[in-house]
């Protein structure tokens, strides 16, 4: 169990190394504040407790890495998330509603689901993930805990739940719609946070038309919508172009395109299919780091 700022917020975490490096969600350590809390406490399964410091936190991916001064903790085994299948059995472990060590089970209900997991109030940054959807019971407090395959390997980090509208305005419970950040993306971000304290995210350098409702995703039809000398401009994308596919995968919403881009690495070359004037063509572009 990971608790930030006293009673301000709590969630779960995953031990990454024997020297006390632990991964959790950014929204767990920020606890609704403007940034990582000054005090983070970790309660281990054996009942021991330790204070932790934040090594790095990233509101865009909703991943944070913290460290306790211990060298006797057992790291979890991390698996791959690139070969998962809908219907696959999974296990979630965490501290839902403060009930530490709770285990729930279910299946993978869907893959590659664009989901808004949190909004950072300090920067107004939204976290949209290319989520693993599961019907394993996930409740407030599971955030930051592992989603495991049946061999006990982490394939995702639980980050969000869908909620029915509540008349009281409080947090709802599990309705069989939980979402986890895939482990391949989690490991990449966590490694960057451990090395440098910050994460670097790829961009293509366009503004999208949020009012467009046709097939694909439309670039705003304004000259400033394509960043000069950005990846899209270098690839020949123009204002008003419609992006219909990313690496052969159809895109149907701005969020879907965003998570596909964020799932790649800075410097990686990708293929986009664009439609202009009724004709489609494929373009290649190299992803660059965002300026934030």
Secondary structure, DSSP 8 states (H G I E B T S, - for coil): -EEETTTTEEE--EE-STTSEEEEEHHHHHTTSSSS-S-EEEE-TTS-EEEEEEEEEETTTTEEEEEES-S------B--STT--TT-EEEEEE-GGG-TTEEEEEEEEEEEEEEEEEEETTTTEEEEEEEEEE-S---TT-TT-EEE-TTS-EEEEEEEE-----TT-S-----S-EEEEEHHHHHHHHHHHHHHSS---EE--B-B-TT--SSSEEB-SSGGGB-TTSHHHHTT--TT-EEEEETTEE--SHHHHHHHHHTS-TT-EEEEEEEETTEEEEEEEE-EE---
